[in-house]
C-alpha cells in the first residue's frame, strides 16, 4: 500500500530527546478526529540517519469519544520526503495498520487500548523485523509512525493520542 495522502502534523517537538538508553514512553499530541478525517496524522518521525529505534509497546488512548459517524483509525507507518514536511504536506503510507488495525480500539468509548493485533504484534512476539518493530532513521524518505483516520459519516467530535514504548538500539546513536 503506497498511497499519497495529505498530512496533519501532530509531532511533539518538546519530546525529541532521550537521555537514557533504556526504553522510554513517547506520547503523541492530541489528534482531533474532526480535523484528521481522511488524512495521515504524523505522530513521531525518525529523521536521524542510521539511528535504529525499537517499538516495544503501542497503546491508543481515546480521550474524547468519536461521534457523528463510524470512526475507523489504523496506527502504522509511512514516509515523509523530508522532516520539514508539516501540516498540508504529503506523505506515503507504507503499512498504515502495522502497529494497530482500527478494530483494536473502540473509538466511541474513552479508555486505553493496547495493540492486540497487526503485523507488529505478530512479528514482535517472535523476532523483531525491520518492517514491524525496528525503525531505521533517514534524512530523506523519513520514516514516521502515524494514524490514518477515516469516518463513514461526518465526525462531530473525538480525540485520541498514541503512547509508544521506544528505545534506541545501542551503538546506533550518533
N, C-alpha and C positions, 0 to 999 in steps of 0.2 A: 504494500500500500504506500504509494508515494504521491499523495495529493497535496497541492499547494493550497494553503488556507491563510486568511487574514489573521493577524496576530493581535492579541491583547496582552500587554506586558504586566505581569504580576510578580516579577522578581523583586526580592528584597536586597537592596544594596547594603543595608546595615548588617547583613548576616553572611558575609562573604568569606570571612577569615576563620580558620580553625587554629586553635592554639595547642591542642593536644593530638597525639597520633591515634588515640582511641576513638571508637565510634562517638558521634555527636548527633543530636537531634536538630534537624532543619525544619522550620515551619514556614510555609509559603504565605504570601499575602492573602487577604480575604478576597475570594473570587465571587463576583456578583453573577448569579445565574442569568439575570436580565441582560447584563452587558455582554456576557460571554457566549450568548447563543450563536451557534454556527461559526465559532471562532476557536482558535487554539490559545488557551491561557498558558503562557510560559511561566512556570513556577520557579525553576532554577536552571541556570545554564552552566556549562563547563568549558570556559574559553582558554584555559591554561594547557598549552600543547604538552602532551606526554603524561600529564597528571592522571592517575587512574583512581577513580572513586568507586567504591563498592556500595551497593544498596542492600542493607540488612533487613529493613522493615519499612512497610508502607501502611499508613493509616489515612483515611479520609475522615474529616470532622465536618458533619453537616451542622452549621451554626444556625442558619435560618432556613426553615423548611421550604422546599420548592413548591410553588403553586402557580396555577394558571395554565397548566398543560401537563404533559407527561415527560419529566426530566430524564435525560439519558446522558451519562457522562463517563467517558473512559479516561483512565490515567495511563500514560505511556510516554514514549519519547520520539523526538524528531530532531531536525537540524535547522539552524539559522545560518544564513550566508556568512555573517559576522556577528560578533556580540553587540555591535552597535544597533542592531535591529530592535526596535521598540514597538509600542502600540501603533497599529495600522501598517506595520511592515508585513513581510511574508515569511512563511516557514514551510518546511516539508515534513509531513508525518512519516516516520519510519515504521513504527509499530505503536499505533495510538492506544492500544489496550494491553500493552506488555505488562504493566505493573498491576492494573486492576480494571477488569471489564466492568461496565456500568452496573451489572446485576450484583456486584459485590457490596453495594451500598444502597440503602433505602433513602433516596433523595428527598422524600416527603416526610421523613422522620428525623428529628435532630438526634445526634449521637456520634460516636466514634465507630468506624468500620475498618477492620484490618483487611488487607488484601488476602483473600482466601482462594483465589483462582488466578488464571493468567499465566503467560509464559514465564514470568519472573518467579512466581510461586513454585511452579513445577520444576524449573531448572535449578533454582537456588536450594532446593531440598536435596538435589543430587550433586551436581558440580556447577559452580558458578561459571557462566559462559559470558563472553564479551557481549553477546546480543541481549542477554537477560539481566545481568546484575553488575557487570563491570563497564563503567563508562570511561572511555579514554578521551580526555580533553583535547580540543583542537582550536587553533586560532581562526581557521575558516571552516565552513561546514560545522559550526559549533553545535555539539550535542546539547539537548535540553530535555528536562522532564516537564511534561505539560498535561493539561486537562483538555479534552475535546468534548465540548458541551453542545448538545442539540436538544430540541424540545419539540415534541409533537403537540403543537399549540403555541400559545404565546405566553412566555413566563412573565409573571407579575411580581414575583418575589423569590428569594432564595440566595443563600450564600454558603460557601464552604471553604475550607483550607485543607492542605495536604501536609502531613507530617512524615518526614523521611528520616530513618536512622542511617547515617552515612559514615564512611571512614575513607581515608586516603591510604592507598596501598604504600607501605613504607618503601623508600628508595625511589619513588616517582616524584616526590616533592621537589620543586625547582626553586 
